[in-house]
Amino acid sequence: MANTSFTDQDMITDVLSTQKFITGEYNNNANEAKDPAVKNTLMSILDDEHMIQHEVFQEMEKRGWYPTEAAPQNKIDSAKQKFAADCKNCCCHC
């Protein structure tokens, strides 16, 4: 039997992948919850799970295991405009 060992990076990458899966599942269930109390509970848990995911991401980034680049201001402005336009055209008219 082969000796398989996981590095710290392997383990934290797995934790991040798991957190992404968990938040997706809670999100799907919250979207489909009929009972307002159940929906609120799921949304609370979802928020907690997103915070955990963000903490894991920050730890990976700090260690250089998840490098990111700052977005240029013109791309930020473009995204804001796109989503503002999409929101004006959606069914809820927010």
N, C-alpha and C positions, 0 to 999 in steps of 0.2 A: 504494500500500500504506500502510495506516495505521501511524503510529508508536505502538507500544504499549510503555509502560514500566511496570514494576512498582515500587511503593513498598516500603520495608522492611517495612511492615506486611503488604502483599500476600504478600511472599515468606515471611515467618515464619509467616503463617497457612497457606500452602501446606505448609510444612515440618511444622507441627503436624498437618494433615490427613493427610499422608503417613505420619507416625509412628503415628497412630491406625490407619491401614490396615495398616501393617506389623505392629503388635502383634497385631491381629486375626488376620492370616494365620499368624503364628508360634504364636499360641494354638491356632488350629484344628489346625495340623499337630502340635503337641505333644500335643493331646488324642487324636489318632489314631495316634500313633507306637506301634508294637508293640515295637520293640527298646528296652530300657531305656537303652542308651548313646545312641541317637539322641534319645530323649525328654529325657534329661539335657542333651544338647547344645542342643536346641531351647529348653529351659527357661532355660538360661544366656543364650542369645541374647535370649530374650524379656525376661528381667530387664534386660539391657543396653539393649534398645530402650525399655523402660518408663522407665528412668532418663533416656535422651535425651529422650523425650516430656515428662517432668516438667521437665527443664531448659528446654526450649523454652517450655512453659507458664509457668514462672516468669519467663522473660525477657519474654514477652508481658504478663503481669500487672504486672511492674515498669514497663513502658512505658505501662500503662493501656489496652492493646489487648485484654485479656481480664479485664474486671472481675468480681470475685466478691464475694459477701457472706458474712459469717460466719453459720453456721447457729445458730439459737437453741438453747439447751441442751435444751429440751423436745423438739425435733425429733431431736436427736442421741440422747437417751434412748429415744425411740420407735423409732428405727431399730435401735438396739442390741437392744431387746426383741424386735422383729420377727424379726431375723436369728438371735437366740439361740433363739427358738421354732422357726423354720424348721430350724435345725441339729438341734435335738432330734428333729424329726420326719423327718429325711432317712434315707436307706438306710444311711449309714455310722455312724450313732449316735455322732457325735463329741462 
